[in-house]
Amino acid sequence: FNSSSYQNVAVSNEHMSPKTNDLTVLLWFKRSVITGNKEWLFDSKTCDSNGLGYYLAVNTDNSLVVKFQYIGADGEAINIGTPSNVANNTSWNFSALVIRRTSSQIIYLNNVVVGQISRSASAGIDIISPSIVFGSSECGASYPTTRFNGYIDDARVYNRALSVSEISQIYNQTKG
């Protein structure tokens, strides 16, 4: 879909919570322009003051960032960052986020691991509504400033952690 025309797509399923299931989110994205703003590729978090959940965005330095907001004494936030400028182009890019809820979270860009952490996602992610919004932040008030400025294609959500070979197979089958 073309997010630059203010489109976004929400999907919801009870099995899409990393608190109870492993999860993989895949998508192709193409930026229309390099804006210098943080642009959400997808978001799954609560819209209250806690903002519990997770998202994948292109950051202001053109890196990809995943943020997990956990419940805890300190309202802990865990970020997985990638090197700057990995998404500094207007070409089609393949992104995958693999959440192994008991061990690790991994970001792929164009079939290469570009960021990862080893941590249990089930330790505190509490998602009230297990939905994912593609193309913007889930919280409507900030939608125009957080939308992804470009195109998103072939977005997929799996309620399991895909293997490296499965991700590679999907990448090779779906690339232009």
Order of alpha helices (4+ residues) and beta strands (2+ residues): beta-beta-beta-beta-beta-beta-beta-beta-beta-beta-alpha-beta-alpha
